[in-house]
Amino acid sequence: MNSAKQTVEVHTLGLTKIFGSGLQAIELFKDLELIIRSGERIAIVGASGAGKSTLLNILGTLERPTGGKVLYSGNDVFLWTEKELANFRNRNVGFVFQVHYLLPEFSALENVMMPGLIAGLPKAEAREHAEELIEKLGLSERMGHKIGELSGGEQQRVAVARALLLRPRLFLADEPSGNLDSRTGRTLHELLVTLNEELGLTMVIVTHNQELASMMHRVLRMKDGTLREDRVSVGEWTTSSV
């Protein structure tokens, strides 16, 4: 698959984020331009506090930039109302965080179904989609268990399934294996690559894990308010453009 032939999924233009004002203002980054192509998987690496998670939140429309644009298929999403953004986010973006935010009072199956129910899917349809994903992620025998009865790796796989329920265009993950042991983390890494390849899922993952970063098509390093190509994999994705 040649990246030059891929559809541009997300394009940021002049992206700027400033916290505070006046003498207390902190410019996290300025004029970032990033092109994310359909089916691409990208790692964003860098020191803590560099702005990686903030950038991920902006890409997922959870947080507004101070300036610049985020274009999804050419549409400037931050011109939309909060309600329009929420609908777009629920339908098009899947999130997985280091802390999974699963609901402990519900079963694994119920947690995975939740985005579908919120989006108005019929309960039977949400359940069918959830069961398919849970089976794909190897948790069929655990779907009726409450979250507290699952291991850390199982909980994170439930979070991945929940993020994929509505078949999002973009999958965002912030340190998805940060709380997992090396063996469980490796299993999750391999699963993410498999999902990207089988579903054509576009992925952007913030990580400090070198193993996970090495499995991405591109690695971008955030440093001193800039985003630079850190490594380009040899093979399918050969572009040098950030």
SEGU-683824 format. One record per residue (C-alpha): residue in one letter; chain; z, x negated, y. Coordinates in nm, 4 decimals, m for minus. Example, Ala and Ser with C-alpha at 12.3 -4.5 7.8 and 13.67 -1.06 7.14 Angstrom:
BEGIN
<sekol resn="a" chain="A" Z="0.7800" X="m1.2300" Y="m0.4500"/>
<sekol resn="s" chain="A" Z="0.7140" X="m1.3670" Y="m0.1060"/>
***
This chain:
BEGIN
<sekol resn="m" chain="A" Z="0.0000" X="0.0000" Y="0.0000"/>
<sekol resn="n" chain="A" Z="m0.1120" X="m0.1637" Y="0.3220"/>
<sekol resn="s" chain="A" Z="0.1144" X="m0.0927" Y="0.6190"/>
<sekol resn="a" chain="A" Z="m0.1828" X="m0.0851" Y="0.8551"/>
<sekol resn="k" chain="A" Z="m0.2955" X="0.2370" Y="0.6858"/>
<sekol resn="q" chain="A" Z="0.0442" X="0.4054" Y="0.7022"/>
<sekol resn="t" chain="A" Z="0.1277" X="0.6912" Y="0.9346"/>
<sekol resn="v" chain="A" Z="0.3762" X="0.6058" Y="1.2100"/>
<sekol resn="e" chain="A" Z="0.6837" X="0.8184" Y="1.1374"/>
<sekol resn="v" chain="A" Z="0.9064" X="0.7101" Y="1.4261"/>
<sekol resn="h" chain="A" Z="0.8277" X="0.5126" Y="1.7412"/>
<sekol resn="t" chain="A" Z="1.0851" X="0.4152" Y="2.0012"/>
<sekol resn="l" chain="A" Z="0.9706" X="0.3222" Y="2.3520"/>
<sekol resn="g" chain="A" Z="1.1898" X="0.1490" Y="2.6097"/>
<sekol resn="l" chain="A" Z="1.5011" X="0.2512" Y="2.4201"/>
<sekol resn="t" chain="A" Z="1.8146" X="0.1673" Y="2.6188"/>
<sekol resn="k" chain="A" Z="2.1831" X="0.2368" Y="2.5578"/>
<sekol resn="i" chain="A" Z="2.4546" X="0.1709" Y="2.8150"/>
<sekol resn="f" chain="A" Z="2.8210" X="0.2612" Y="2.7753"/>
<sekol resn="g" chain="A" Z="3.0332" X="0.3173" Y="3.0841"/>
<sekol resn="s" chain="A" Z="2.9268" X="0.2719" Y="3.4451"/>
<sekol resn="g" chain="A" Z="2.9588" X="0.0347" Y="3.7374"/>
<sekol resn="l" chain="A" Z="3.1489" X="m0.2853" Y="3.6673"/>
<sekol resn="q" chain="A" Z="3.2639" X="m0.1394" Y="3.3350"/>
<sekol resn="a" chain="A" Z="2.9102" X="m0.0779" Y="3.2101"/>
<sekol resn="i" chain="A" Z="2.8146" X="m0.2397" Y="2.8816"/>
<sekol resn="e" chain="A" Z="2.4449" X="m0.2624" Y="2.8029"/>
<sekol resn="l" chain="A" Z="2.4204" X="m0.2520" Y="2.4245"/>
<sekol resn="f" chain="A" Z="2.0433" X="m0.2867" Y="2.4168"/>
<sekol resn="k" chain="A" Z="1.7500" X="m0.2407" Y="2.6509"/>
<sekol resn="d" chain="A" Z="1.3792" X="m0.1616" Y="2.6124"/>
<sekol resn="l" chain="A" Z="1.3847" X="m0.1665" Y="2.2333"/>
<sekol resn="e" chain="A" Z="1.0557" X="m0.0834" Y="2.0710"/>
<sekol resn="l" chain="A" Z="1.0514" X="m0.0050" Y="1.7015"/>
<sekol resn="i" chain="A" Z="0.7762" X="0.1316" Y="1.4814"/>
<sekol resn="i" chain="A" Z="0.8789" X="0.2879" Y="1.1498"/>
<sekol resn="r" chain="A" Z="0.5941" X="0.3773" Y="0.9167"/>
<sekol resn="s" chain="A" Z="0.5925" X="0.6531" Y="0.6591"/>
<sekol resn="g" chain="A" Z="0.7277" X="0.5335" Y="0.3244"/>
<sekol resn="e" chain="A" Z="0.8645" X="0.2104" Y="0.4666"/>
<sekol resn="r" chain="A" Z="1.2146" X="0.0883" Y="0.3961"/>
<sekol resn="i" chain="A" Z="1.3805" X="m0.1215" Y="0.6657"/>
<sekol resn="a" chain="A" Z="1.7115" X="m0.3046" Y="0.6841"/>
<sekol resn="i" chain="A" Z="1.8806" X="m0.3631" Y="1.0191"/>
<sekol resn="v" chain="A" Z="2.1237" X="m0.6549" Y="1.0115"/>
<sekol resn="g" chain="A" Z="2.3379" X="m0.8350" Y="1.2678"/>
<sekol resn="a" chain="A" Z="2.6928" X="m0.9032" Y="1.3770"/>
<sekol resn="s" chain="A" Z="2.9498" X="m0.6274" Y="1.4098"/>
<sekol resn="g" chain="A" Z="2.9286" X="m0.4663" Y="1.7528"/>
<sekol resn="a" chain="A" Z="2.5644" X="m0.5608" Y="1.8037"/>
<sekol resn="g" chain="A" Z="2.4585" X="m0.1958" Y="1.8271"/>
<sekol resn="k" chain="A" Z="2.3172" X="m0.1351" Y="1.4800"/>
<sekol resn="s" chain="A" Z="2.5094" X="0.1859" Y="1.4099"/>
<sekol resn="t" chain="A" Z="2.4413" X="0.3176" Y="1.7589"/>
<sekol resn="l" chain="A" Z="2.0688" X="0.2615" Y="1.7090"/>
<sekol resn="l" chain="A" Z="2.0874" X="0.4432" Y="1.3752"/>
<sekol resn="n" chain="A" Z="2.2666" X="0.7363" Y="1.5379"/>
<sekol resn="i" chain="A" Z="1.9985" X="0.7554" Y="1.8074"/>
<sekol resn="l" chain="A" Z="1.7196" X="0.7455" Y="1.5477"/>
<sekol resn="g" chain="A" Z="1.8965" X="1.0322" Y="1.3713"/>
<sekol resn="t" chain="A" Z="1.9382" X="1.2250" Y="1.7001"/>
<sekol resn="l" chain="A" Z="2.3166" X="1.2223" Y="1.6622"/>
<sekol resn="e" chain="A" Z="2.3457" X="1.0327" Y="1.9895"/>
<sekol resn="r" chain="A" Z="2.1266" X="1.0339" Y="2.2995"/>
<sekol resn="p" chain="A" Z="1.9919" X="0.7108" Y="2.4491"/>
<sekol resn="t" chain="A" Z="2.0574" X="0.6190" Y="2.8107"/>
<sekol resn="g" chain="A" Z="1.6854" X="0.5695" Y="2.8603"/>
<sekol resn="g" chain="A" Z="1.3587" X="0.5550" Y="2.6707"/>
<sekol resn="k" chain="A" Z="1.2006" X="0.7760" Y="2.4097"/>
<sekol resn="v" chain="A" Z="1.2228" X="0.8432" Y="2.0377"/>
<sekol resn="l" chain="A" Z="0.8966" X="0.9867" Y="1.9112"/>
<sekol resn="y" chain="A" Z="0.8704" X="1.1643" Y="1.5770"/>
<sekol resn="s" chain="A" Z="0.5013" X="1.2054" Y="1.4962"/>
<sekol resn="g" chain="A" Z="0.4371" X="1.1783" Y="1.8695"/>
<sekol resn="n" chain="A" Z="0.7040" X="1.4311" Y="1.9758"/>
<sekol resn="d" chain="A" Z="0.9712" X="1.3115" Y="2.2200"/>
<sekol resn="v" chain="A" Z="1.2697" X="1.4714" Y="2.0483"/>
<sekol resn="f" chain="A" Z="1.5206" X="1.4103" Y="2.3266"/>
<sekol resn="l" chain="A" Z="1.3324" X="1.6536" Y="2.5477"/>
<sekol resn="w" chain="A" Z="1.4591" X="1.9267" Y="2.3157"/>
<sekol resn="t" chain="A" Z="1.7755" X="2.1336" Y="2.3519"/>
<sekol resn="e" chain="A" Z="2.0832" X="2.0552" Y="2.1438"/>
<sekol resn="k" chain="A" Z="2.0091" X="2.3534" Y="1.9210"/>
<sekol resn="e" chain="A" Z="1.6518" X="2.2386" Y="1.8658"/>
<sekol resn="l" chain="A" Z="1.7747" X="1.8868" Y="1.7902"/>
<sekol resn="a" chain="A" Z="2.0294" X="2.0181" Y="1.5395"/>
<sekol resn="n" chain="A" Z="1.7629" X="2.2217" Y="1.3588"/>
<sekol resn="f" chain="A" Z="1.5274" X="1.9249" Y="1.3544"/>
<sekol resn="r" chain="A" Z="1.7993" X="1.6907" Y="1.2300"/>
<sekol resn="n" chain="A" Z="1.9084" X="1.9224" Y="0.9511"/>
<sekol resn="r" chain="A" Z="1.5524" X="1.9645" Y="0.8281"/>
<sekol resn="n" chain="A" Z="1.4091" X="1.6166" Y="0.8783"/>
<sekol resn="v" chain="A" Z="1.6843" X="1.3548" Y="0.8660"/>
<sekol resn="g" chain="A" Z="1.9181" X="1.2651" Y="0.5819"/>
<sekol resn="f" chain="A" Z="2.2317" X="1.0583" Y="0.6506"/>
<sekol resn="v" chain="A" Z="2.4566" X="0.8500" Y="0.4293"/>
<sekol resn="f" chain="A" Z="2.7513" X="0.6688" Y="0.5856"/>
<sekol resn="q" chain="A" Z="2.9989" X="0.4121" Y="0.4568"/>
<sekol resn="v" chain="A" Z="3.2551" X="0.6931" Y="0.4672"/>
<sekol resn="h" chain="A" Z="3.0803" X="0.9745" Y="0.2835"/>
<sekol resn="y" chain="A" Z="3.2463" X="1.2750" Y="0.4565"/>
<sekol resn="l" chain="A" Z="3.2286" X="1.4883" Y="0.1417"/>
<sekol resn="l" chain="A" Z="3.4406" X="1.8025" Y="0.1354"/>
<sekol resn="p" chain="A" Z="3.7268" X="1.7474" Y="m0.1123"/>
<sekol resn="e" chain="A" Z="3.7934" X="2.1166" Y="m0.1751"/>
<sekol resn="f" chain="A" Z="3.4422" X="2.1663" Y="m0.3153"/>
<sekol resn="s" chain="A" Z="3.2717" X="2.0388" Y="m0.6281"/>
<sekol resn="a" chain="A" Z="2.9975" X="1.7770" Y="m0.6298"/>
<sekol resn="l" chain="A" Z="2.7391" X="2.0527" Y="m0.6754"/>
<sekol resn="e" chain="A" Z="2.8776" X="2.2592" Y="m0.3876"/>
<sekol resn="n" chain="A" Z="2.8777" X="1.9556" Y="m0.1588"/>
<sekol resn="v" chain="A" Z="2.5132" X="1.8832" Y="m0.2352"/>
<sekol resn="m" chain="A" Z="2.4184" X="2.2490" Y="m0.1810"/>
<sekol resn="m" chain="A" Z="2.5876" X="2.2644" Y="0.1605"/>
<sekol resn="p" chain="A" Z="2.2953" X="2.1525" Y="0.3841"/>
<sekol resn="g" chain="A" Z="2.0701" X="2.4098" Y="0.2181"/>
<sekol resn="l" chain="A" Z="2.3180" X="2.6913" Y="0.2722"/>
<sekol resn="i" chain="A" Z="2.3634" X="2.5891" Y="0.6358"/>
<sekol resn="a" chain="A" Z="1.9845" X="2.5877" Y="0.6770"/>
<sekol resn="g" chain="A" Z="1.9627" X="2.9400" Y="0.5372"/>
<sekol resn="l" chain="A" Z="1.8183" X="2.8702" Y="0.1923"/>
<sekol resn="p" chain="A" Z="1.8922" X="3.1351" Y="m0.0679"/>
<sekol resn="k" chain="A" Z="2.1920" X="3.0272" Y="m0.2723"/>
<sekol resn="a" chain="A" Z="1.9926" X="3.0174" Y="m0.5969"/>
<sekol resn="e" chain="A" Z="1.7282" X="2.7931" Y="m0.4399"/>
<sekol resn="a" chain="A" Z="1.9885" X="2.5582" Y="m0.2898"/>
<sekol resn="r" chain="A" Z="2.1614" X="2.5372" Y="m0.6263"/>
<sekol resn="e" chain="A" Z="1.8366" X="2.4633" Y="m0.8103"/>
<sekol resn="h" chain="A" Z="1.7454" X="2.1810" Y="m0.5688"/>
<sekol resn="a" chain="A" Z="2.0986" X="2.0413" Y="m0.5855"/>
<sekol resn="e" chain="A" Z="2.1044" X="2.0395" Y="m0.9653"/>
<sekol resn="e" chain="A" Z="1.7681" X="1.8591" Y="m0.9761"/>
<sekol resn="l" chain="A" Z="1.8943" X="1.5868" Y="m0.7436"/>
<sekol resn="i" chain="A" Z="2.2269" X="1.5504" Y="m0.9210"/>
<sekol resn="e" chain="A" Z="2.0426" X="1.5081" Y="m1.2512"/>
<sekol resn="k" chain="A" Z="1.8071" X="1.2503" Y="m1.0960"/>
<sekol resn="l" chain="A" Z="2.1075" X="1.0539" Y="m0.9727"/>
<sekol resn="g" chain="A" Z="2.2709" X="1.0559" Y="m1.3151"/>
<sekol resn="l" chain="A" Z="2.5598" X="1.2888" Y="m1.2367"/>
<sekol resn="s" chain="A" Z="2.4770" X="1.5954" Y="m1.4446"/>
<sekol resn="e" chain="A" Z="2.8058" X="1.5820" Y="m1.6335"/>
<sekol resn="r" chain="A" Z="3.0034" X="1.5490" Y="m1.3105"/>
<sekol resn="m" chain="A" Z="2.8527" X="1.8218" Y="m1.0936"/>
<sekol resn="g" chain="A" Z="3.1419" X="2.0628" Y="m1.1508"/>
<sekol resn="h" chain="A" Z="3.4084" X="1.8064" Y="m1.0634"/>
<sekol resn="k" chain="A" Z="3.5933" X="1.7996" Y="m0.7335"/>
<sekol resn="i" chain="A" Z="3.5289" X="1.4980" Y="m0.5124"/>
<sekol resn="g" chain="A" Z="3.8704" X="1.3459" Y="m0.5805"/>
<sekol resn="e" chain="A" Z="3.7886" X="1.3367" Y="m0.9519"/>
<sekol resn="l" chain="A" Z="3.4853" X="1.1126" Y="m0.8952"/>
<sekol resn="s" chain="A" Z="3.4697" X="0.7339" Y="m0.8674"/>
<sekol resn="g" chain="A" Z="3.3619" X="0.5686" Y="m0.5431"/>
<sekol resn="g" chain="A" Z="3.0128" X="0.5077" Y="m0.6767"/>
<sekol resn="e" chain="A" Z="2.9823" X="0.8660" Y="m0.7950"/>
<sekol resn="q" chain="A" Z="3.0971" X="0.9975" Y="m0.4591"/>
<sekol resn="q" chain="A" Z="2.8370" X="0.7875" Y="m0.2797"/>
<sekol resn="r" chain="A" Z="2.5639" X="0.9166" Y="m0.5126"/>
<sekol resn="v" chain="A" Z="2.6752" X="1.2713" Y="m0.4314"/>
<sekol resn="a" chain="A" Z="2.6418" X="1.1808" Y="m0.0621"/>
<sekol resn="v" chain="A" Z="2.2881" X="1.0519" Y="m0.1280"/>
<sekol resn="a" chain="A" Z="2.1979" X="1.3737" Y="m0.3113"/>
<sekol resn="r" chain="A" Z="2.3371" X="1.5823" Y="m0.0250"/>
<sekol resn="a" chain="A" Z="2.1304" X="1.3822" Y="0.2243"/>
<sekol resn="l" chain="A" Z="1.8146" X="1.4468" Y="0.0221"/>
<sekol resn="l" chain="A" Z="1.8591" X="1.8188" Y="m0.0451"/>
<sekol resn="l" chain="A" Z="1.6224" X="1.9384" Y="0.2271"/>
<sekol resn="r" chain="A" Z="1.3714" X="1.6624" Y="0.1440"/>
<sekol resn="p" chain="A" Z="1.3987" X="1.4836" Y="0.4785"/>
<sekol resn="r" chain="A" Z="1.1224" X="1.2773" Y="0.6324"/>
<sekol resn="l" chain="A" Z="1.3669" X="1.0011" Y="0.7259"/>
<sekol resn="f" chain="A" Z="1.6675" X="0.8690" Y="0.5343"/>
<sekol resn="l" chain="A" Z="1.9293" X="0.6786" Y="0.7363"/>
<sekol resn="a" chain="A" Z="2.2193" X="0.4903" Y="0.5805"/>
<sekol resn="d" chain="A" Z="2.4998" X="0.2971" Y="0.7515"/>
<sekol resn="e" chain="A" Z="2.6606" X="0.0404" Y="0.5189"/>
<sekol resn="p" chain="A" Z="2.6086" X="0.2698" Y="0.2166"/>
<sekol resn="s" chain="A" Z="2.7620" X="0.0231" Y="m0.0290"/>
<sekol resn="g" chain="A" Z="3.0246" X="m0.1256" Y="0.2019"/>
<sekol resn="n" chain="A" Z="3.3166" X="0.0299" Y="0.0126"/>
<sekol resn="l" chain="A" Z="3.1790" X="m0.0291" Y="m0.3367"/>
<sekol resn="d" chain="A" Z="3.2363" X="m0.3136" Y="m0.5801"/>
<sekol resn="s" chain="A" Z="2.9409" X="m0.5442" Y="m0.6449"/>
<sekol resn="r" chain="A" Z="2.8323" X="m0.3795" Y="m0.9706"/>
<sekol resn="t" chain="A" Z="2.8460" X="m0.0243" Y="m0.8347"/>
<sekol resn="g" chain="A" Z="2.6819" X="m0.1392" Y="m0.5124"/>
<sekol resn="r" chain="A" Z="2.3946" X="m0.2957" Y="m0.7044"/>
<sekol resn="t" chain="A" Z="2.3397" X="0.0305" Y="m0.8927"/>
<sekol resn="l" chain="A" Z="2.3239" X="0.2186" Y="m0.5620"/>
<sekol resn="h" chain="A" Z="2.0816" X="m0.0362" Y="m0.4146"/>
<sekol resn="e" chain="A" Z="1.8463" X="0.0024" Y="m0.7094"/>
<sekol resn="l" chain="A" Z="1.8712" X="0.3794" Y="m0.6807"/>
<sekol resn="l" chain="A" Z="1.7718" X="0.3712" Y="m0.3129"/>
<sekol resn="v" chain="A" Z="1.4643" X="0.1621" Y="m0.3908"/>
<sekol resn="t" chain="A" Z="1.3704" X="0.3991" Y="m0.6718"/>
<sekol resn="l" chain="A" Z="1.4036" X="0.7022" Y="m0.4432"/>
<sekol resn="n" chain="A" Z="1.1869" X="0.5311" Y="m0.1824"/>
<sekol resn="e" chain="A" Z="0.9170" X="0.4537" Y="m0.4364"/>
<sekol resn="e" chain="A" Z="0.9248" X="0.7850" Y="m0.6249"/>
<sekol resn="l" chain="A" Z="0.9646" X="1.0203" Y="m0.3286"/>
<sekol resn="g" chain="A" Z="0.7863" X="0.8173" Y="m0.0613"/>
<sekol resn="l" chain="A" Z="1.1074" X="0.8396" Y="0.1397"/>
<sekol resn="t" chain="A" Z="1.1132" X="0.6524" Y="0.4705"/>
<sekol resn="m" chain="A" Z="1.4383" X="0.4546" Y="0.4930"/>
<sekol resn="v" chain="A" Z="1.6312" X="0.2698" Y="0.7623"/>
<sekol resn="i" chain="A" Z="1.9519" X="0.1080" Y="0.6378"/>
<sekol resn="v" chain="A" Z="2.2141" X="m0.0781" Y="0.8387"/>
<sekol resn="t" chain="A" Z="2.3815" X="m0.3326" Y="0.6146"/>
<sekol resn="h" chain="A" Z="2.5674" X="m0.6620" Y="0.5940"/>
<sekol resn="n" chain="A" Z="2.4776" X="m0.6865" Y="0.2254"/>
<sekol resn="q" chain="A" Z="2.2193" X="m0.9594" Y="0.1747"/>
<sekol resn="e" chain="A" Z="2.1182" X="m0.8289" Y="m0.1673"/>
<sekol resn="l" chain="A" Z="2.0369" X="m0.4846" Y="m0.0281"/>
<sekol resn="a" chain="A" Z="1.8526" X="m0.6338" Y="0.2714"/>
<sekol resn="s" chain="A" Z="1.6405" X="m0.8464" Y="0.0381"/>
<sekol resn="m" chain="A" Z="1.5159" X="m0.5294" Y="m0.1351"/>
<sekol resn="m" chain="A" Z="1.3709" X="m0.3831" Y="0.1846"/>
<sekol resn="h" chain="A" Z="1.0118" X="m0.4122" Y="0.3058"/>
<sekol resn="r" chain="A" Z="1.1292" X="m0.5454" Y="0.6405"/>
<sekol resn="v" chain="A" Z="1.4526" X="m0.6894" Y="0.7758"/>
<sekol resn="l" chain="A" Z="1.5208" X="m0.6571" Y="1.1494"/>
<sekol resn="r" chain="A" Z="1.8024" X="m0.8497" Y="1.3163"/>
<sekol resn="m" chain="A" Z="1.9842" X="m0.7071" Y="1.6163"/>
<sekol resn="k" chain="A" Z="2.1209" X="m0.9778" Y="1.8444"/>
<sekol resn="d" chain="A" Z="2.1943" X="m0.9977" Y="2.2172"/>
<sekol resn="g" chain="A" Z="2.0482" X="m0.6544" Y="2.2807"/>
<sekol resn="t" chain="A" Z="1.7182" X="m0.7273" Y="2.1075"/>
<sekol resn="l" chain="A" Z="1.5621" X="m0.6412" Y="1.7749"/>
<sekol resn="r" chain="A" Z="1.3600" X="m0.9102" Y="1.6016"/>
<sekol resn="e" chain="A" Z="1.1845" X="m0.9485" Y="1.2688"/>
<sekol resn="d" chain="A" Z="1.4164" X="m1.1480" Y="1.0434"/>
<sekol resn="r" chain="A" Z="1.2039" X="m1.1466" Y="0.7347"/>
<sekol resn="v" chain="A" Z="0.8878" X="m0.9764" Y="0.6134"/>
<sekol resn="s" chain="A" Z="0.8546" X="m0.9275" Y="0.2387"/>
<sekol resn="v" chain="A" Z="0.5584" X="m1.0882" Y="0.0718"/>
<sekol resn="g" chain="A" Z="0.3386" X="m0.8182" Y="m0.0789"/>
<sekol resn="e" chain="A" Z="0.2788" X="m0.4603" Y="0.0262"/>
<sekol resn="w" chain="A" Z="0.4184" X="m0.4704" Y="0.3804"/>
<sekol resn="t" chain="A" Z="0.2688" X="m0.7583" Y="0.5731"/>
<sekol resn="t" chain="A" Z="0.2870" X="m0.6477" Y="0.9349"/>
<sekol resn="s" chain="A" Z="0.4678" X="m0.8709" Y="1.1832"/>
<sekol resn="s" chain="A" Z="0.5109" X="m0.5899" Y="1.4356"/>
<sekol resn="v" chain="A" Z="0.8648" X="m0.4666" Y="1.4969"/>
***
